[in-house]
Amino acid sequence: MLLSLQNLSCSRGERPLFRDFSLALDAGEILQIAGPNGSGKTTLLRVICGLFECESLRLHWQGQAVPSALAYADELVYIGHRAALRSQLSVAENLAWFTVLDGVQPQTSDITRVLDKLCLAGYENELVSNLSAGQKRRVALSRLELSGVRLWLLDEPFNALDAAGVELLREWIDNFVEGGGAVVLTTHQQVTFRCPRYRVLQLGGL
């Protein structure tokens, strides 16, 4: 088992989101978190990556109990609703910043290759503030190909992408899990993965 959460309980204001909730995820799996707005999809992703803490939560990473998500933080990438880019830095500078966060040192050729895949070749020195919403999303997603981690946490990753971008990201996700990675995502779009170990977790039952 790659990751398990047990005894997750948390609320938003007076309304409970989770009560004694458990989740297990293995390598090679895609888990889609589904549910209506406000059901806790984003909160769950933030719990998994350690951005939202719950005192009662018990975590296991690769079968070993860990005190917090910080124990495996260098093994995951979280991409939220926002692109989380620095608008006054160039595309290349943003990617360099991402790789520092992820503890990897890709070659310039790696960055060029990924940008070429994303139809952003020649944009290396362009300020992010000058990009369209779709281009910003592609720059943020390029982190997935450069990180070398085992777990991707993706909150509505297909937003702002055109059909070609959706297909490219779908291919990246399938290739990632086929190579032993795991993905937890939310999406309102209908995307079909070839991964046989795909399941949906429906929230909103409290």
Accessible surface in RSA format (square Angstrom, percent):
REM  Atomic radii and reference values for relative SASA: ProtOr
REM  Chains: A
REM  Algorithm: Lee & Richards
REM  Probe-radius: 1.40
REM  Slices: 20
REM RES _ NUM      All-atoms   Total-Side   Main-Chain    Non-polar    All polar
REM                ABS   REL    ABS   REL    ABS   REL    ABS   REL    ABS   REL
RES MET A   1   117.71  61.0  72.60  48.0  45.11 107.4  73.06  62.1  44.65  59.2
RES LEU A   2     4.73   2.6   1.84   1.3   2.89   7.3   4.30   3.0   0.43   1.2
RES LEU A   3     0.41   0.2   0.00   0.0   0.41   1.0   0.41   0.3   0.00   0.0
RES SER A   4    18.08  15.3  17.88  23.9   0.20   0.5  12.27  26.1   5.81   8.1
RES LEU A   5     0.43   0.2   0.00   0.0   0.43   1.1   0.00   0.0   0.43   1.1
RES GLN A   6    68.97  38.6  68.97  50.4   0.00   0.0   6.42  13.7  62.54  47.4
RES ASN A   7    45.66  31.5  40.62  39.3   5.03  12.1   7.00  16.9  38.65  37.4
RES LEU A   8     0.00   0.0   0.00   0.0   0.00   0.0   0.00   0.0   0.00   0.0
RES SER A   9    42.57  36.0  31.26  41.7  11.31  26.1  26.87  57.2  15.70  22.0
RES CYS A  10    16.66  12.6   5.90   6.6  10.75  25.3  15.45  39.1   1.21   1.3
RES SER A  11    60.94  51.5  38.18  51.0  22.76  52.4  15.55  33.1  45.39  63.6
RES ARG A  12   116.23  48.8 106.65  54.4   9.58  22.8  63.32  86.5  52.91  32.1
RES GLY A  13    71.71  88.4   0.00   N/A  71.71  88.4  42.56 116.8  29.15  65.3
RES GLU A  14   177.16 101.7 147.19 111.4  29.97  71.4  70.18 135.7 106.98  87.3
RES ARG A  15   118.57  49.8 115.21  58.7   3.37   8.0  67.76  92.6  50.81  30.8
RES PRO A  16    42.45  30.9  39.70  36.2   2.76  10.0  39.70  32.8   2.76  17.1
RES LEU A  17    13.71   7.6   3.12   2.2  10.59  26.6   4.48   3.1   9.23  24.8
RES PHE A  18     8.24   4.1   3.55   2.2   4.69  12.2   5.45   3.3   2.79   8.0
RES ARG A  19   140.92  59.2 123.28  62.8  17.64  42.0  49.30  67.4  91.62  55.5
RES ASP A  20    99.74  69.9  79.04  78.7  20.69  48.9  27.22  64.1  72.51  72.3
RES PHE A  21    32.77  16.4  28.09  17.4   4.68  12.2  32.77  19.9   0.00   0.0
RES SER A  22    70.01  59.2  49.41  65.9  20.60  47.5  33.83  72.0  36.18  50.7
RES LEU A  23    11.71   6.5   1.67   1.2  10.04  25.2  10.23   7.2   1.48   4.0
RES ALA A  24    42.31  38.9  36.27  56.0   6.04  13.7  36.41  51.3   5.90  15.6
RES LEU A  25     0.27   0.2   0.00   0.0   0.27   0.7   0.27   0.2   0.00   0.0
RES ASP A  26    44.09  30.9  43.97  43.8   0.12   0.3   4.01   9.4  40.08  40.0
RES ALA A  27    27.52  25.3  23.22  35.8   4.30   9.8  23.51  33.1   4.00  10.6
RES GLY A  28    13.51  16.7   0.00   N/A  13.51  16.7  10.35  28.4   3.15   7.1
RES GLU A  29    20.43  11.7  20.43  15.5   0.00   0.0   0.01   0.0  20.42  16.7
RES ILE A  30     0.00   0.0   0.00   0.0   0.00   0.0   0.00   0.0   0.00   0.0
RES LEU A  31     0.48   0.3   0.48   0.3   0.00   0.0   0.48   0.3   0.00   0.0
RES GLN A  32    25.40  14.2  25.40  18.6   0.00   0.0   0.00   0.0  25.40  19.3
RES ILE A  33     0.70   0.4   0.00   0.0   0.70   1.7   0.00   0.0   0.70   1.9
RES ALA A  34    19.48  17.9  16.21  25.0   3.27   7.4  19.48  27.4   0.00   0.0
RES GLY A  35    14.35  17.7   0.00   N/A  14.35  17.7   2.87   7.9  11.48  25.7
RES PRO A  36    84.46  61.6  71.91  65.6  12.54  45.6  83.57  69.0   0.89   5.5
RES ASN A  37   132.04  91.1 104.60 101.1  27.44  66.1  35.39  85.2  96.65  93.4
RES GLY A  38    34.55  42.6   0.00   N/A  34.55  42.6  23.34  64.0  11.21  25.1
RES SER A  39     8.32   7.0   0.70   0.9   7.62  17.6   5.77  12.3   2.54   3.6
RES GLY A  40     2.98   3.7   0.00   N/A   2.98   3.7   1.33   3.7   1.65   3.7
RES LYS A  41    22.92  11.2  20.76  12.7   2.16   5.1  15.49  13.9   7.42   7.9
RES THR A  42    46.46  33.0  44.10  44.7   2.36   5.6  34.78  46.7  11.68  17.7
RES THR A  43    10.68   7.6   9.88  10.0   0.80   1.9   0.88   1.2   9.80  14.8
RES LEU A  44     0.00   0.0   0.00   0.0   0.00   0.0   0.00   0.0   0.00   0.0
RES LEU A  45     0.00   0.0   0.00   0.0   0.00   0.0   0.00   0.0   0.00   0.0
RES ARG A  46    87.02  36.5  87.02  44.4   0.00   0.0  11.02  15.1  76.00  46.1
RES VAL A  47     2.21   1.5   0.05   0.0   2.16   5.2   0.05   0.0   2.16   5.9
RES ILE A  48     0.00   0.0   0.00   0.0   0.00   0.0   0.00   0.0   0.00   0.0
RES CYS A  49    14.95  11.3   3.05   3.4  11.90  28.0   1.98   5.0  12.96  14.0
RES GLY A  50    25.66  31.6   0.00   N/A  25.66  31.6   8.59  23.6  17.07  38.2
RES LEU A  51   100.63  56.0  75.03  53.7  25.60  64.3  78.53  55.2  22.10  59.5
RES PHE A  52    73.23  36.6  68.01  42.1   5.22  13.6  71.24  43.2   1.99   5.7
RES GLU A  53   153.51  88.1 124.63  94.3  28.87  68.7  49.23  95.2 104.28  85.1
RES CYS A  54    19.79  15.0   2.16   2.4  17.63  41.4   7.51  19.0  12.29  13.2
RES GLU A  55   188.45 108.2 146.91 111.1  41.54  98.9  70.33 136.0 118.12  96.4
RES SER A  56    51.72  43.7  35.63  47.5  16.10  37.1  42.28  90.0   9.45  13.2
RES LEU A  57    30.53  17.0   9.74   7.0  20.79  52.3   9.74   6.8  20.79  55.9
RES ARG A  58   129.18  54.2 125.10  63.8   4.08   9.7  57.17  78.1  72.01  43.6
RES LEU A  59    10.78   6.0   7.38   5.3   3.39   8.5   7.38   5.2   3.39   9.1
RES HIS A  60    55.53  30.4  55.24  38.4   0.30   0.8  34.39  35.4  21.14  24.6
RES TRP A  61    17.62   7.1  15.52   7.5   2.09   4.9  13.06   7.0   4.55   7.4
RES GLN A  62    88.40  49.4  67.46  49.3  20.94  49.9  22.51  47.9  65.88  50.0
RES GLY A  63    50.13  61.8   0.00   N/A  50.13  61.8  27.89  76.5  22.24  49.8
RES GLN A  64   126.65  70.8 125.57  91.8   1.08   2.6  42.31  90.1  84.34  64.0
RES ALA A  65    77.32  71.1  50.74  78.3  26.58  60.5  50.74  71.5  26.58  70.4
RES VAL A  66    28.08  18.5  16.03  14.5  12.05  29.0  19.00  16.5   9.08  24.6
RES PRO A  67   133.78  97.5  92.16  84.0  41.62 151.3 104.85  86.6  28.93 179.8
RES SER A  68    39.56  33.4  37.13  49.6   2.43   5.6  33.18  70.7   6.38   8.9
RES ALA A  69     4.75   4.4   1.62   2.5   3.13   7.1   1.69   2.4   3.07   8.1
RES LEU A  70   144.17  80.3 125.55  89.8  18.62  46.8 125.79  88.3  18.38  49.5
RES ALA A  71    55.41  50.9  15.72  24.3  39.68  90.3  28.11  39.6  27.30  72.3
RES TYR A  72     0.40   0.2   0.00   0.0   0.40   1.0   0.40   0.3   0.00   0.0
RES ALA A  73    40.78  37.5  31.50  48.6   9.28  21.1  31.64  44.6   9.14  24.2
RES ASP A  74   113.02  79.2  91.77  91.3  21.25  50.3  45.93 108.1  67.09  66.9
RES GLU A  75    52.18  30.0  52.18  39.5   0.00   0.0   7.20  13.9  44.98  36.7
RES LEU A  76    16.10   9.0  10.44   7.5   5.66  14.2  10.44   7.3   5.66  15.2
RES VAL A  77     0.62   0.4   0.00   0.0   0.62   1.5   0.62   0.5   0.00   0.0
RES TYR A  78    42.70  19.9  30.30  17.2  12.40  32.3  25.34  19.0  17.36  21.4
RES ILE A  79     8.77   5.0   5.90   4.4   2.88   6.9   8.77   6.3   0.00   0.0
RES GLY A  80    12.32  15.2   0.00   N/A  12.32  15.2   7.25  19.9   5.07  11.4
RES HIS A  81   100.34  54.8  82.24  57.2  18.10  46.3  61.34  63.2  38.99  45.4
RES ARG A  82   207.76  87.2 199.97 101.9   7.78  18.5  75.71 103.5 132.04  80.0
RES ALA A  83    22.94  21.1  13.96  21.5   8.98  20.4  13.96  19.7   8.98  23.8
RES ALA A  84    83.52  76.8  51.01  78.7  32.51  73.9  68.04  95.8  15.48  41.0
RES LEU A  85    30.82  17.2   3.28   2.3  27.55  69.2   3.49   2.4  27.34  73.6
RES ARG A  86   125.10  52.5 119.58  61.0   5.52  13.1  36.25  49.5  88.85  53.8
RES SER A  87    51.87  43.8  47.04  62.8   4.83  11.1  23.78  50.6  28.09  39.3
RES GLN A  88   127.18  71.1 111.61  81.6  15.57  37.1  61.88 131.7  65.30  49.5
RES LEU A  89    58.61  32.6  58.61  41.9   0.00   0.0  58.61  41.2   0.00   0.0
RES SER A  90    10.41   8.8  10.41  13.9   0.00   0.0   7.80  16.6   2.62   3.7
RES VAL A  91     0.00   0.0   0.00   0.0   0.00   0.0   0.00   0.0   0.00   0.0
RES ALA A  92    29.91  27.5  27.79  42.9   2.12   4.8  28.19  39.7   1.72   4.5
RES GLU A  93    88.54  50.8  82.75  62.6   5.79  13.8  32.99  63.8  55.55  45.4
RES ASN A  94     0.69   0.5   0.63   0.6   0.06   0.1   0.00   0.0   0.69   0.7
RES LEU A  95     0.00   0.0   0.00   0.0   0.00   0.0   0.00   0.0   0.00   0.0
RES ALA A  96    48.90  45.0  46.78  72.2   2.13   4.8  48.66  68.5   0.25   0.7
RES TRP A  97    97.87  39.3  94.36  45.7   3.51   8.3  88.80  47.3   9.07  14.7
RES PHE A  98     8.89   4.4   8.89   5.5   0.00   0.0   8.89   5.4   0.00   0.0
RES THR A  99     9.93   7.1   9.87  10.0   0.06   0.1   1.29   1.7   8.64  13.1
RES VAL A 100   105.53  69.4  87.31  79.0  18.22  43.9  92.25  80.2  13.28  36.0
RES LEU A 101    96.57  53.8  63.30  45.3  33.28  83.7  66.54  46.7  30.04  80.8
RES ASP A 102    17.91  12.5   5.25   5.2  12.66  29.9   4.50  10.6  13.41  13.4
RES GLY A 103    68.93  85.0   0.00   N/A  68.93  85.0  37.04 101.6  31.88  71.4
RES VAL A 104    43.58  28.7  35.36  32.0   8.22  19.8  39.97  34.7   3.62   9.8
RES GLN A 105   171.79  96.1 145.87 106.6  25.92  61.7  51.92 110.5 119.87  90.9
RES PRO A 106    36.28  26.4  10.05   9.2  26.22  95.3  17.85  14.7  18.43 114.5
RES GLN A 107   121.07  67.7 118.63  86.7   2.45   5.8  38.76  82.5  82.31  62.4
RES THR A 108   110.04  78.3 102.90 104.3   7.15  17.0  66.86  89.8  43.18  65.3
RES SER A 109    76.58  64.7  64.60  86.2  11.98  27.6  53.48 113.9  23.10  32.4
RES ASP A 110    41.69  29.2  41.53  41.3   0.16   0.4   4.02   9.5  37.67  37.6
RES ILE A 111    23.81  13.5  23.81  17.7   0.00   0.0  23.81  17.1   0.00   0.0
RES THR A 112    59.69  42.5  59.64  60.5   0.05   0.1  48.52  65.2  11.17  16.9
RES ARG A 113   104.40  43.8  96.89  49.4   7.51  17.9  66.24  90.5  38.16  23.1
RES VAL A 114     0.00   0.0   0.00   0.0   0.00   0.0   0.00   0.0   0.00   0.0
RES LEU A 115     0.00   0.0   0.00   0.0   0.00   0.0   0.00   0.0   0.00   0.0
RES ASP A 116    88.33  61.9  78.42  78.0   9.92  23.4   9.77  23.0  78.56  78.3
RES LYS A 117    90.24  44.0  70.57  43.3  19.67  46.8  52.76  47.5  37.48  39.9
RES LEU A 118     5.61   3.1   5.56   4.0   0.05   0.1   5.56   3.9   0.05   0.1
RES CYS A 119    97.26  73.6  71.50  79.7  25.77  60.6  32.48  82.3  64.78  69.9
RES LEU A 120     1.17   0.7   1.17   0.8   0.00   0.0   1.17   0.8   0.00   0.0
RES ALA A 121    55.99  51.5  36.34  56.1  19.65  44.7  36.74  51.7  19.25  51.0
RES GLY A 122    71.23  87.8   0.00   N/A  71.23  87.8  34.75  95.4  36.48  81.7
RES TYR A 123    74.48  34.8  73.89  42.0   0.59   1.5  38.11  28.6  36.36  44.8
RES GLU A 124    40.91  23.5  40.87  30.9   0.03   0.1  24.41  47.2  16.50  13.5
RES ASN A 125   133.74  92.2 112.61 108.8  21.13  50.9  33.35  80.3 100.39  97.0
RES GLU A 126    64.75  37.2  59.05  44.7   5.70  13.6   9.44  18.3  55.31  45.2
RES LEU A 127    68.75  38.3  67.41  48.2   1.33   3.3  67.41  47.3   1.33   3.6
RES VAL A 128     2.35   1.5   2.35   2.1   0.00   0.0   2.35   2.0   0.00   0.0
RES SER A 129    48.81  41.2  24.30  32.4  24.51  56.5  19.70  42.0  29.10  40.8
RES ASN A 130    97.90  67.5  63.25  61.1  34.64  83.4  18.70  45.0  79.20  76.5
RES LEU A 131    12.35   6.9   0.92   0.7  11.43  28.7   1.35   1.0  11.00  29.6
RES SER A 132    62.07  52.5  48.73  65.0  13.34  30.7  52.42 111.6   9.65  13.5
RES ALA A 133    71.25  65.5  57.11  88.1  14.14  32.2  60.38  85.0  10.87  28.8
RES GLY A 134    17.36  21.4   0.00   N/A  17.36  21.4  12.62  34.6   4.74  10.6
RES GLN A 135    44.09  24.7  43.47  31.8   0.62   1.5  11.64  24.8  32.45  24.6
RES LYS A 136    65.38  31.9  65.38  40.1   0.00   0.0  19.66  17.7  45.71  48.7
RES ARG A 137    11.90   5.0  11.31   5.8   0.60   1.4   2.40   3.3   9.50   5.8
RES ARG A 138    21.76   9.1  21.76  11.1   0.00   0.0   4.78   6.5  16.97  10.3
RES VAL A 139     0.00   0.0   0.00   0.0   0.00   0.0   0.00   0.0   0.00   0.0
RES ALA A 140     1.99   1.8   1.48   2.3   0.51   1.2   1.49   2.1   0.50   1.3
RES LEU A 141     3.02   1.7   3.02   2.2   0.00   0.0   3.02   2.1   0.00   0.0
RES SER A 142     0.00   0.0   0.00   0.0   0.00   0.0   0.00   0.0   0.00   0.0
RES ARG A 143    38.00  16.0  37.81  19.3   0.19   0.5   1.74   2.4  36.26  22.0
RES LEU A 144     5.22   2.9   0.00   0.0   5.22  13.1   0.00   0.0   5.22  14.0
RES GLU A 145    54.59  31.3  30.77  23.3  23.82  56.7   2.86   5.5  51.73  42.2
RES LEU A 146    14.87   8.3   3.75   2.7  11.12  27.9   7.67   5.4   7.20  19.4
RES SER A 147     2.40   2.0   0.28   0.4   2.12   4.9   0.44   0.9   1.96   2.7
RES GLY A 148    76.95  94.9   0.00   N/A  76.95  94.9  39.38 108.1  37.57  84.1
RES VAL A 149    14.11   9.3   2.75   2.5  11.35  27.4   3.46   3.0  10.65  28.9
RES ARG A 150    79.76  33.5  78.57  40.1   1.19   2.8  33.32  45.5  46.44  28.1
RES LEU A 151     0.00   0.0   0.00   0.0   0.00   0.0   0.00   0.0   0.00   0.0
RES TRP A 152     5.12   2.1   5.12   2.5   0.00   0.0   4.59   2.4   0.53   0.9
RES LEU A 153     0.00   0.0   0.00   0.0   0.00   0.0   0.00   0.0   0.00   0.0
RES LEU A 154     0.00   0.0   0.00   0.0   0.00   0.0   0.00   0.0   0.00   0.0
RES ASP A 155     1.68   1.2   1.68   1.7   0.00   0.0   0.00   0.0   1.68   1.7
RES GLU A 156     6.54   3.8   6.54   5.0   0.00   0.0   4.33   8.4   2.22   1.8
RES PRO A 157     0.00   0.0   0.00   0.0   0.00   0.0   0.00   0.0   0.00   0.0
RES PHE A 158     0.86   0.4   0.63   0.4   0.23   0.6   0.63   0.4   0.23   0.7
RES ASN A 159    61.09  42.1  58.95  57.0   2.14   5.2  16.76  40.3  44.32  42.8
RES ALA A 160    60.74  55.8  19.37  29.9  41.36  94.1  39.39  55.5  21.35  56.6
RES LEU A 161    21.17  11.8   1.43   1.0  19.74  49.6   2.80   2.0  18.37  49.4
RES ASP A 162    85.50  59.9  71.56  71.2  13.94  33.0  46.33 109.0  39.17  39.1
RES ALA A 163    87.35  80.3  69.25 106.9  18.10  41.2  76.33 107.5  11.02  29.2
RES ALA A 164    67.01  61.6  51.25  79.1  15.76  35.8  59.87  84.3   7.14  18.9
RES GLY A 165     3.37   4.2   0.00   N/A   3.37   4.2   1.65   4.5   1.72   3.9
RES VAL A 166    28.45  18.7  28.45  25.8   0.00   0.0  28.45  24.7   0.00   0.0
RES GLU A 167    90.42  51.9  89.47  67.7   0.95   2.3  50.60  97.9  39.82  32.5
RES LEU A 168    37.48  20.9  33.63  24.1   3.85   9.7  36.84  25.9   0.64   1.7
RES LEU A 169     3.37   1.9   2.45   1.8   0.91   2.3   3.10   2.2   0.27   0.7
RES ARG A 170    36.30  15.2  36.30  18.5   0.00   0.0  11.37  15.5  24.93  15.1
RES GLU A 171    56.92  32.7  56.92  43.1   0.00   0.0  25.86  50.0  31.06  25.4
RES TRP A 172     9.12   3.7   7.40   3.6   1.72   4.0   6.86   3.7   2.27   3.7
RES ILE A 173     0.00   0.0   0.00   0.0   0.00   0.0   0.00   0.0   0.00   0.0
RES ASP A 174     0.03   0.0   0.03   0.0   0.00   0.0   0.03   0.1   0.00   0.0
RES ASN A 175    70.46  48.6  60.45  58.4  10.02  24.1  25.32  60.9  45.14  43.6
RES PHE A 176    34.45  17.2  24.96  15.5   9.48  24.7  33.06  20.0   1.39   4.0
RES VAL A 177     5.23   3.4   0.88   0.8   4.35  10.5   1.02   0.9   4.21  11.4
RES GLU A 178   107.84  61.9  68.34  51.7  39.50  94.0  41.62  80.5  66.22  54.1
RES GLY A 179    72.32  89.2   0.00   N/A  72.32  89.2  36.15  99.2  36.18  81.0
RES GLY A 180    29.40  36.3   0.00   N/A  29.40  36.3  27.41  75.2   1.99   4.5
RES GLY A 181     4.94   6.1   0.00   N/A   4.94   6.1   2.50   6.9   2.44   5.5
RES ALA A 182     0.00   0.0   0.00   0.0   0.00   0.0   0.00   0.0   0.00   0.0
RES VAL A 183     0.00   0.0   0.00   0.0   0.00   0.0   0.00   0.0   0.00   0.0
RES VAL A 184     0.00   0.0   0.00   0.0   0.00   0.0   0.00   0.0   0.00   0.0
RES LEU A 185     0.10   0.1   0.10   0.1   0.00   0.0   0.10   0.1   0.00   0.0
RES THR A 186     0.44   0.3   0.44   0.4   0.00   0.0   0.23   0.3   0.21   0.3
RES THR A 187    15.54  11.1   3.06   3.1  12.49  29.8   2.91   3.9  12.63  19.1
RES HIS A 188   125.80  68.8  95.37  66.3  30.43  77.8  83.90  86.5  41.91  48.8
RES GLN A 189    69.20  38.7  58.43  42.7  10.77  25.6  30.12  64.1  39.08  29.6
RES GLN A 190   182.38 102.0 150.32 109.9  32.06  76.3  64.35 137.0 118.02  89.5
RES VAL A 191    23.57  15.5   3.80   3.4  19.77  47.6   6.65   5.8  16.93  45.9
RES THR A 192   116.67  83.0 103.84 105.3  12.83  30.6  71.68  96.3  44.99  68.0
RES PHE A 193    20.86  10.4   2.00   1.2  18.86  49.1   2.10   1.3  18.76  53.7
RES ARG A 194   108.87  45.7  79.62  40.6  29.26  69.7  66.60  91.0  42.27  25.6
RES CYS A 195     9.06   6.9   2.87   3.2   6.18  14.5   0.38   1.0   8.68   9.4
RES PRO A 196   127.80  93.1  89.07  81.2  38.73 140.8 100.81  83.2  27.00 167.8
RES ARG A 197   110.69  46.5 101.14  51.6   9.55  22.7  52.88  72.3  57.81  35.0
RES TYR A 198    77.97  36.4  54.53  31.0  23.44  61.0  45.74  34.4  32.23  39.7
RES ARG A 199    95.35  40.0  90.45  46.1   4.90  11.7  55.85  76.3  39.50  23.9
RES VAL A 200    79.85  52.5  49.08  44.4  30.77  74.2  49.08  42.6  30.77  83.5
RES LEU A 201    46.93  26.1  45.38  32.5   1.56   3.9  46.93  33.0   0.00   0.0
RES GLN A 202   121.15  67.7  98.03  71.6  23.12  55.0  55.68 118.5  65.47  49.7
RES LEU A 203    12.35   6.9   6.38   4.6   5.97  15.0   9.09   6.4   3.26   8.8
RES GLY A 204    50.55  62.3   0.00   N/A  50.55  62.3  15.30  42.0  35.26  79.0
RES GLY A 205    84.14 103.8   0.00   N/A  84.14 103.8  43.60 119.6  40.55  90.8
RES LEU A 206   109.41  60.9  44.16  31.6  65.25 164.0  73.92  51.9  35.49  95.5
END  Absolute sums over single chains surface
CHAIN  1 A    10121.8       7613.1       2508.7       5299.8       4822.1
END  Absolute sums over all chains
TOTAL         10121.8       7613.1       2508.7       5299.8       4822.1
